[in-house]
């Protein structure tokens, strides 16, 4: 019996989702896409999960599975290729949407390669912590393809238009220190400390006010294409929702009493 392509484990309000195709450097094919999408959806729906971690072991993800792509391309006509890859990318994008809409924080824990869709996946997560041995490349242009996975949406918003164009067109590899300077990752830690530092960050988030995090995440995501007026209205509505819930009163009371709050949600 073959081993699961994605391993999911929950403890202490943290769902850890591990990509499990180490022999292929976690390269993405349809089976891995569906397994990862299902794991992310399950974590999204699980009320006991307050934070999600996506990790890949020695390597995060080395992009798409080119051997799998090759098998499809050589056995299909141009018209068939267009149909099957459009359907495949649609499944990939359902995963990205699920990550972005999830009302709880998602952390990418990255070591080794984060290439192609691996970089897209990392950018779709809310926070990213990288080992000092991590390396990155968008790489799509190197195989004659344009980017997917929301990378053309996220990249210019994170690094700016000119740098995004450079990363996308040249496909050059850069290291974890450069990724941190560009704002693509939040923290870089020694490779030996990655698991412990990821858990520390995830535990901090899992102990926080999850509903508030969810509203904050939605506000930040909506701001990318909003006018000031519409964003102010969203902020007012979200704050009013918070004010009507027990965690708001608890947060204020805990501050006044100089103690840690006990969040319900």
Protein Blocks (a to p, Z undefined) as FASTA:
>chain_A
ZZdfbdcddeehiacddddbfknoopacfklmmmmmmmmmmmmmmmkbcbdcddebjbfb
ecjafklmmmmmmmpcfklmmmmmmmmmmmmmmmmmmmmmpgcdcddddehjaehjlmmm
mmmpmbdcddfkbccdeklmmnopaceehlmmmmmmmnojklmmmmmmnopacdfklmmm
nopafbdcdfklmmmmmmmmmmmmmmmcfklmmmmmmmmmmmmmccfklmmmmmmmmmmm
mmmpmklmmmmmmmmnopadddfZZ
